[in-house]
Amino acid sequence: MKGKLAFVVGAGVGYVIGTRAGRAQFEKIKGWASDAWNDPRVQSTVDDLESKAAGFAKEQGAALKDKAVDAVKGAVSRTSDEDTEATGATRSTPPAGTTPTTPVTPPGA
């Protein structure tokens, strides 16, 4: 289905850009789009949505960060548990990017 849609869109773009009649139609569509974008009502809506998005990001940013951190910690711990189960070994060093809770003594020290 995506392939058919891409073909139809490509054919339409080719027609619009490739023919004189298509070029005239393209310029007409471009003018309509520009007029619509520069309409004060549209710009007012855009400004409202931008301020709402910024407010949402400020309100929910910390919560989203915490959820992302928890998800990563859960994935890392599951991976560590799977590694331990698969090899039967215990980890002697902490995973990369973490701080060991107990000092690790290097061999031969």
Buried (B, 14 or more C-beta within 10 A) or exposed (E): EEEEEEEEEEEEEEBBEEEEEBEEBBEEEEEEEEEEEEEEEEEEEEEEEEEEEEEEEEEEEEEEEEEEEEEEEEEBEEEEEEEEEEEEEEEEEEEEEEEEEEEEEEEEE
